[in-house]
Amino acid sequence: MDLKSIGVCVGSSNISYYDGIKGENVSHHGNPMEILKELIPRFLIDGNVIVTGRKAKKMVKLSQIPEVEATEIAYNTLRDKYGAVEGIVGSIK
């Protein structure tokens, strides 16, 4: 079984994740740890978890990358999958 990398972004109001096939935004209602305790063990069964988002830095002991690097990886992945990509729009609060 090939392990996949699952990207998780912990934002100020939502936790977003993408596993290369599907993604979702989950509202954490001000308590991201409650949602992370549910999601992370499930994700670790299928692959590696990489976290981005300023809120995550002190919450989890998982591999982390800055938002800029995550955007670059997303751009390269989309370009490889779909050809020329004009750009990627992200949100930094």
C-alpha distances in whole Angstrom, upper triangle without the diagonal:
4,6,9,13,15,19,21,25,28,31,34,34,30,27,25,21,19,15,15,16,18,21,23,27,27,31,31,35,36,33,30,29,29,27,24,24,23,20,19,18,16,14,13,11,9,10,13,16,19,22,25,29,32,32,28,30,31,29,26,25,22,21,24,25,28,29,30,27,25,27,27,23,23,26,24,21,24,26,23,22,26,28,31,31,34,33,31,33,32,34,35,37
4,6,10,13,16,19,23,25,29,32,32,28,25,23,19,16,13,13,14,17,19,22,25,26,30,30,34,34,32,29,28,28,26,23,24,23,20,18,17,16,14,13,11,8,8,11,14,16,20,23,26,29,30,26,27,29,28,24,23,20,19,21,22,25,26,27,23,21,24,23,19,20,23,21,18,20,22,20,19,23,25,28,27,31,29,28,30,29,31,32,35
4,7,9,13,16,19,22,25,29,29,25,22,20,16,14,10,11,13,15,17,20,22,23,27,27,31,31,29,25,24,25,22,20,21,20,17,15,14,13,10,9,9,6,4,7,10,13,16,19,23,26,26,23,24,26,24,20,19,16,15,18,19,22,23,24,21,19,21,21,18,18,21,20,17,20,22,20,19,23,25,27,27,30,28,26,28,26,28,29,31
4,6,10,13,16,19,22,26,26,22,19,17,13,11,7,8,10,12,13,16,19,21,24,24,28,29,27,23,23,24,21,18,20,19,15,14,14,13,9,10,10,7,5,6,9,11,14,17,20,23,24,20,22,24,22,19,19,15,14,16,16,19,19,21,18,16,18,18,14,15,18,17,14,16,19,17,16,20,22,24,23,26,24,22,24,23,25,26,28
4,6,10,13,16,19,23,23,20,16,14,11,9,6,8,11,12,12,15,17,19,22,22,26,26,24,21,21,22,19,16,18,18,14,12,14,13,9,9,11,8,6,5,6,7,10,13,16,20,20,17,18,21,19,16,16,12,11,12,13,16,16,17,15,12,15,15,12,12,16,15,13,15,18,17,16,20,22,23,22,24,22,20,21,20,22,22,25
4,6,10,13,16,20,20,16,13,10,7,6,4,7,10,10,9,12,14,15,18,18,22,23,21,17,18,19,15,13,15,15,11,10,12,11,7,9,11,9,7,6,5,6,8,11,14,17,18,15,17,19,17,15,15,12,11,12,12,15,15,17,15,12,14,16,12,12,16,16,13,16,19,18,17,20,22,24,22,24,22,19,20,18,19,20,22
4,7,10,13,16,17,14,10,8,5,5,6,9,11,11,9,11,12,14,16,17,20,20,19,16,16,18,15,13,15,15,12,11,14,13,10,11,14,12,10,9,6,5,6,8,11,14,15,12,14,17,16,14,14,11,10,9,10,12,11,14,12,9,11,13,11,10,14,15,13,15,18,18,17,20,22,23,20,22,19,16,17,14,16,16,19
4,7,10,13,13,10,7,6,4,7,9,12,14,12,9,10,10,11,13,13,17,17,15,12,13,14,12,9,13,13,10,9,13,12,10,12,15,14,12,10,7,6,5,6,8,12,11,9,12,14,13,11,13,10,10,9,10,12,11,14,13,10,13,15,13,13,16,18,16,17,21,21,21,23,25,25,23,24,21,17,17,14,15,15,16
4,6,10,11,8,6,5,6,9,12,14,16,14,11,11,9,10,12,12,15,15,14,11,13,15,12,10,14,15,12,12,16,16,13,15,18,17,16,14,10,9,6,5,5,9,9,8,11,13,12,12,14,12,12,10,10,10,9,12,13,10,12,15,14,13,16,18,17,18,21,22,22,23,25,25,22,23,20,16,15,12,11,11,13
4,7,8,6,5,7,9,12,15,18,19,17,14,12,10,10,10,9,12,11,11,7,10,12,10,9,13,14,12,12,16,16,15,17,20,19,18,16,12,11,7,7,5,7,6,6,9,11,10,10,13,12,13,11,12,12,11,15,15,13,15,18,17,17,20,22,21,22,25,26,26,27,29,29,26,26,22,19,17,14,12,12,12
4,6,5,6,8,11,14,17,20,21,19,15,13,10,10,9,9,11,10,11,9,12,14,12,12,15,16,15,15,19,20,18,20,23,23,22,20,16,14,11,9,6,7,6,8,11,13,12,14,17,16,16,14,14,13,11,15,16,14,15,19,19,17,20,23,22,22,25,27,27,28,29,29,25,25,22,18,16,12,10,9,9
4,6,8,11,14,18,21,23,24,22,18,16,12,11,9,9,9,8,10,9,12,14,13,13,17,18,17,18,21,22,21,23,26,26,25,23,19,18,14,12,9,9,7,10,13,14,13,15,19,19,19,17,17,16,14,17,19,17,18,22,22,21,23,26,26,26,29,31,30,31,33,32,28,28,24,21,18,14,11,10,8
4,7,10,14,17,20,23,23,20,16,13,10,9,6,6,6,6,9,8,12,13,11,13,16,16,16,17,21,21,20,23,26,25,25,24,20,19,16,14,11,12,10,12,16,16,15,17,20,20,21,19,19,18,16,20,22,19,20,23,23,22,24,27,26,26,29,31,30,31,33,32,29,28,25,21,19,15,13,12,11
4,6,10,13,17,19,19,16,13,10,6,5,4,5,8,9,10,8,11,12,10,11,14,14,13,15,18,18,17,20,22,22,22,20,17,16,13,12,10,12,11,12,15,16,15,16,19,18,19,17,18,17,15,19,20,17,18,21,21,19,22,25,23,23,27,28,27,28,30,30,26,26,23,19,17,14,12,13,12
4,7,10,13,16,17,14,10,8,6,5,6,7,10,11,10,7,10,11,8,8,12,12,10,11,15,15,13,16,19,18,18,17,13,13,10,10,9,12,10,10,14,15,13,13,16,15,16,15,15,16,14,18,18,15,16,20,19,17,20,23,21,21,25,26,25,26,29,29,25,26,23,19,17,14,13,14,14
4,7,10,13,14,11,7,6,4,6,9,10,13,14,14,11,13,14,11,11,14,13,11,12,16,15,13,16,18,17,16,16,12,12,10,10,10,13,13,12,15,17,15,15,18,16,16,14,15,15,13,16,16,13,14,17,16,14,17,19,18,18,21,22,21,22,25,25,22,23,20,16,15,12,12,13,15
4,7,9,11,8,5,6,7,9,12,13,16,17,16,13,15,15,12,11,14,13,9,10,14,12,10,13,15,13,13,12,10,10,9,10,11,15,15,13,16,18,16,15,17,14,14,14,14,15,13,16,16,12,14,16,14,13,16,18,16,16,20,20,19,21,23,24,21,23,20,16,16,14,15,16,18
4,6,7,6,4,7,9,12,15,16,20,21,20,17,18,19,15,14,17,16,12,12,15,13,10,13,15,12,12,12,10,10,11,12,14,18,18,16,19,21,19,18,19,16,15,15,15,16,14,16,15,12,13,15,13,10,14,15,12,13,17,17,15,17,20,21,19,21,18,15,16,14,16,18,20
4,5,6,6,10,12,14,18,19,23,24,23,19,20,20,17,15,18,16,12,12,14,12,9,11,12,9,9,10,9,10,12,14,17,20,20,18,20,23,21,18,19,16,15,15,16,18,17,18,17,13,15,16,13,12,15,15,12,14,17,16,15,17,20,22,20,23,20,18,19,18,19,21,23
4,6,8,12,14,17,21,22,26,27,26,22,23,24,20,19,21,20,16,16,18,16,12,15,15,12,11,12,12,12,14,16,18,22,23,21,23,26,24,22,22,19,17,17,17,19,17,18,16,13,14,15,12,10,13,13,9,10,14,13,11,14,17,19,17,20,18,16,18,17,20,22,24
4,7,11,14,17,20,22,26,27,26,23,24,24,21,20,22,20,16,17,19,16,13,16,16,13,13,15,15,16,17,18,21,25,25,23,25,28,26,24,25,21,20,21,20,22,20,21,20,16,17,18,15,13,15,16,12,12,16,15,12,14,18,20,18,21,20,18,19,19,21,24,26
4,7,11,13,17,19,22,24,23,20,22,22,18,18,20,18,14,16,17,15,13,16,16,13,14,15,15,15,16,17,19,23,23,21,24,26,24,23,24,21,20,20,20,21,19,21,20,17,17,19,16,14,17,18,14,14,18,17,15,16,20,22,20,22,20,18,18,18,20,22,24
4,7,10,13,16,19,21,20,17,19,19,15,15,18,16,12,14,16,14,12,15,17,14,15,15,13,14,14,15,16,20,19,18,21,24,21,20,22,19,19,18,18,19,17,19,19,15,15,18,16,13,16,18,15,15,18,19,17,18,21,22,20,22,19,16,16,15,17,19,21
4,6,10,12,15,17,17,15,17,16,13,13,16,14,11,14,16,14,13,17,18,16,17,17,15,15,15,15,15,19,18,17,21,23,20,20,22,20,20,19,19,20,18,20,20,16,17,20,18,16,19,21,18,18,21,22,20,21,24,25,22,23,21,18,17,15,16,18,19
4,7,9,12,14,14,12,15,15,11,12,16,14,12,14,17,16,15,18,20,19,19,19,16,16,14,14,14,17,15,15,19,21,18,19,21,20,20,19,19,19,16,19,20,16,17,20,19,17,19,22,20,19,23,24,23,23,26,26,23,24,21,18,16,14,14,16,16
4,6,9,11,11,10,12,11,8,10,13,11,10,13,16,15,15,18,20,19,20,20,16,17,15,15,14,17,15,15,19,20,17,17,20,19,21,19,20,20,18,22,22,19,20,23,22,20,23,25,23,23,27,28,26,27,30,30,27,28,25,21,20,17,16,17,17
4,6,8,9,8,12,11,9,11,14,13,13,15,18,18,18,21,23,23,23,22,19,19,16,16,15,16,14,15,18,19,17,18,21,21,22,21,22,21,19,23,24,21,21,25,24,22,25,28,26,26,29,31,29,30,33,33,29,29,26,23,21,18,16,17,16
4,5,5,5,8,8,6,9,11,11,12,14,17,17,17,20,22,22,23,22,18,18,16,16,14,15,12,13,16,16,14,15,19,19,21,20,21,21,20,23,24,21,23,26,25,24,27,29,28,28,31,33,31,32,35,35,32,32,29,25,23,20,18,18,16
4,6,7,10,10,9,12,14,14,15,18,20,20,21,23,26,26,26,26,22,22,19,19,16,17,14,15,19,18,16,18,22,22,24,23,24,23,22,26,27,24,25,29,28,27,30,32,31,31,34,36,34,35,38,37,34,34,31,27,24,21,19,19,17
4,6,9,9,10,12,14,15,16,18,20,21,22,24,26,27,27,25,22,21,18,17,15,14,11,13,16,15,13,16,20,21,23,21,22,22,21,24,26,24,25,28,28,27,30,32,31,31,35,36,35,36,38,38,35,34,31,27,25,21,19,18,15
4,6,6,7,9,11,12,13,15,17,18,19,21,23,24,24,23,20,20,17,17,15,15,11,12,15,14,11,14,17,18,21,20,22,22,21,25,26,24,25,29,28,27,30,32,31,32,35,36,35,36,39,39,35,36,32,28,26,23,20,20,18
4,5,5,6,9,10,10,12,14,16,16,18,20,21,21,19,16,16,13,13,12,12,9,9,12,12,9,11,14,15,17,16,18,19,18,22,22,20,22,25,24,24,27,29,28,28,32,33,32,33,36,36,32,33,29,26,24,20,18,18,16
4,5,5,6,9,10,10,12,14,15,16,19,20,20,19,15,16,13,15,14,14,10,9,12,11,7,9,12,14,17,16,19,20,20,24,24,22,24,27,26,25,29,30,29,30,33,34,33,35,37,38,35,35,32,28,27,23,22,21,20
4,6,5,7,9,10,12,14,15,16,19,20,21,20,17,18,16,17,16,17,14,13,16,15,11,12,15,16,19,19,22,23,23,26,27,24,26,29,28,27,30,32,30,31,35,35,34,36,39,39,36,37,34,30,28,25,23,23,22
4,5,5,6,9,11,11,12,14,17,18,18,18,15,16,14,15,15,16,13,12,16,15,12,12,15,15,18,18,20,21,21,24,24,21,23,26,25,24,27,29,27,28,31,32,31,32,35,36,33,34,30,27,25,22,21,21,20
4,5,5,6,8,10,10,12,14,16,15,14,11,13,11,13,13,15,12,10,13,13,9,9,12,12,14,14,17,19,19,22,22,19,22,24,23,22,26,27,25,27,30,30,29,31,34,35,32,33,30,26,25,22,21,20,20
4,6,6,7,9,11,11,14,16,16,16,13,15,14,16,17,18,15,13,15,14,11,10,12,13,16,17,20,22,22,26,25,22,25,28,26,25,29,30,28,30,33,33,32,34,37,38,35,36,33,30,29,26,25,24,24
4,6,7,7,9,11,12,14,15,16,13,16,15,17,18,20,17,15,18,18,14,13,15,15,18,19,21,23,23,27,26,23,25,28,26,25,29,30,27,29,32,32,31,33,36,37,34,36,33,29,28,26,25,25,25
4,6,5,6,9,10,12,12,13,10,13,12,15,16,18,16,14,17,17,14,12,14,13,15,16,19,20,20,24,23,20,22,25,22,21,25,26,24,25,28,28,27,29,32,33,31,32,29,26,25,23,22,23,23
4,5,5,6,9,10,10,10,8,10,10,13,15,17,15,12,15,15,12,10,11,10,12,14,16,19,19,22,21,18,21,23,21,21,25,25,23,25,28,28,27,29,32,33,31,32,29,26,26,23,23,23,24
4,5,5,7,9,10,11,10,13,14,17,19,21,19,16,18,18,15,12,13,12,14,16,19,22,23,26,24,22,25,27,24,24,27,28,25,27,31,30,29,31,34,36,34,35,33,29,29,27,27,27,27
4,6,6,7,9,11,10,14,15,18,20,22,20,18,20,21,17,15,16,14,16,18,21,23,23,26,25,22,24,26,23,23,26,27,24,25,29,28,27,29,32,34,32,34,31,28,28,26,26,27,28
4,5,6,6,7,7,10,12,15,17,20,19,16,18,19,16,14,14,12,13,15,17,20,20,23,21,18,21,22,19,19,23,23,20,22,25,25,23,26,29,31,29,31,28,25,26,23,24,25,26
4,5,5,6,7,10,12,16,19,21,20,17,18,19,16,13,13,11,12,15,17,20,21,24,22,19,22,23,20,21,24,24,22,24,27,26,25,28,31,32,31,33,30,27,28,26,26,26,28
4,6,8,10,14,16,19,22,25,24,20,22,23,20,17,17,14,16,18,21,24,24,27,25,22,25,26,23,23,26,26,23,25,28,27,26,29,31,34,32,35,32,29,30,28,29,30,31
4,7,9,13,15,19,22,25,24,21,22,24,21,18,18,15,16,18,20,23,23,25,23,20,23,23,20,20,23,23,20,22,25,23,22,25,28,30,29,31,29,27,28,26,27,28,30
4,7,10,13,16,19,22,22,19,20,22,20,16,16,12,12,15,16,20,20,22,20,17,20,21,17,18,21,20,18,20,23,21,21,24,26,28,27,30,28,25,26,25,26,26,28
4,7,10,13,17,19,19,16,17,19,17,14,13,9,9,11,13,17,18,20,17,15,18,19,15,16,20,19,17,20,22,21,21,24,26,28,26,29,26,24,25,23,24,24,26
4,6,10,13,16,16,12,14,16,14,11,10,7,7,9,11,14,15,17,15,13,16,17,15,15,19,19,17,19,22,22,22,24,26,28,26,28,25,22,22,20,21,21,23
4,7,10,13,14,11,11,14,13,10,10,7,5,5,7,10,11,14,12,9,13,14,12,13,16,17,15,18,21,20,21,23,25,26,24,25,22,19,20,17,18,18,20
4,7,10,10,7,8,11,10,8,9,7,6,5,6,9,9,13,11,9,13,15,13,14,17,18,17,19,22,22,23,25,26,27,24,25,22,19,19,16,16,15,17
4,7,8,7,8,11,11,11,12,10,9,6,5,6,6,10,9,7,10,13,12,13,16,17,17,19,21,22,23,24,26,25,23,23,20,16,16,13,12,11,13
4,6,6,7,10,11,11,13,12,12,9,8,7,7,10,11,10,12,15,15,15,18,20,20,21,23,25,25,26,28,27,24,24,20,17,16,12,11,9,10
4,5,6,8,10,11,13,13,13,10,10,8,9,12,13,13,15,17,18,18,21,23,23,24,26,28,29,30,31,30,27,27,23,20,18,14,12,10,10
4,6,7,7,10,12,13,14,11,13,12,12,15,17,15,17,20,20,20,23,25,25,26,29,30,30,32,33,33,29,29,25,22,20,16,14,12,11
4,6,5,6,9,9,10,8,10,11,12,15,15,14,17,19,19,19,22,24,23,25,28,29,29,30,32,32,29,29,26,22,21,17,16,14,14
4,6,7,8,9,10,8,10,10,12,15,15,15,18,20,19,20,23,24,24,26,29,30,30,32,33,33,30,30,27,24,23,19,18,15,15
4,6,8,10,12,11,13,14,16,19,19,18,21,23,23,24,27,28,28,30,32,33,34,36,37,37,34,34,30,27,26,22,21,18,18
4,7,9,12,11,14,15,17,20,20,19,22,24,23,24,27,28,28,29,32,33,33,35,37,37,34,34,31,27,26,22,21,19,18
4,6,9,9,13,14,16,20,19,17,21,23,21,22,26,26,26,28,30,31,31,33,35,35,33,34,30,27,26,23,22,20,20
4,7,8,12,15,17,20,19,18,21,23,21,23,26,26,26,28,31,30,31,33,35,36,33,34,31,28,28,24,24,22,23
4,6,10,13,15,18,16,15,19,20,18,19,23,23,22,25,27,27,27,30,32,32,30,31,28,25,25,22,22,21,22
4,7,10,13,15,13,12,16,17,15,17,20,20,19,22,24,24,25,27,29,29,27,29,26,23,23,21,21,20,22
4,7,9,12,10,10,13,14,13,15,18,18,18,21,23,23,24,26,28,28,25,26,23,20,20,17,18,16,18
4,7,8,6,7,10,11,10,12,15,16,16,18,20,21,22,24,25,25,22,23,20,17,18,15,16,14,17
4,5,5,6,9,10,11,12,14,16,17,19,20,21,23,24,25,24,21,22,18,15,15,13,13,11,14
4,5,5,6,9,10,10,12,14,15,16,18,20,21,22,23,22,19,19,15,12,12,9,9,8,11
4,5,5,6,9,10,11,13,14,15,17,18,20,21,21,20,17,17,13,11,11,9,11,10,13
4,5,5,6,9,10,11,12,14,15,17,18,20,20,19,17,17,14,12,13,12,14,13,17
4,5,5,6,9,10,11,12,14,15,16,18,19,18,16,17,13,11,12,10,12,12,16
4,5,5,6,9,10,11,12,14,15,16,17,16,13,13,10,7,9,8,10,11,15
4,5,5,6,9,10,10,12,14,15,15,14,12,13,10,9,11,11,14,15,18
4,5,5,6,9,10,11,12,14,15,15,13,15,12,11,13,13,16,17,20
4,6,5,6,8,10,11,12,13,13,11,13,10,8,10,11,14,16,19
4,5,5,6,9,10,10,11,10,7,9,7,6,10,11,15,17,20
4,6,5,6,9,10,10,10,9,11,10,10,14,15,18,20,24
4,5,5,6,9,10,11,10,13,12,11,14,15,19,21,24
4,5,5,6,7,8,7,10,10,9,13,14,18,20,24
4,5,5,5,6,5,9,9,11,14,16,20,22,26
4,6,6,8,9,13,13,14,18,19,23,25,29
4,6,9,10,13,14,14,18,19,23,25,29
4,7,7,11,12,13,16,19,22,25,29
4,6,10,12,14,17,20,24,26,30
4,7,9,12,15,18,22,24,28
4,6,8,11,14,18,21,24
4,7,10,14,17,20,23
4,7,10,13,16,19
4,7,10,13,16
4,7,10,13
4,7,10
4,6
4
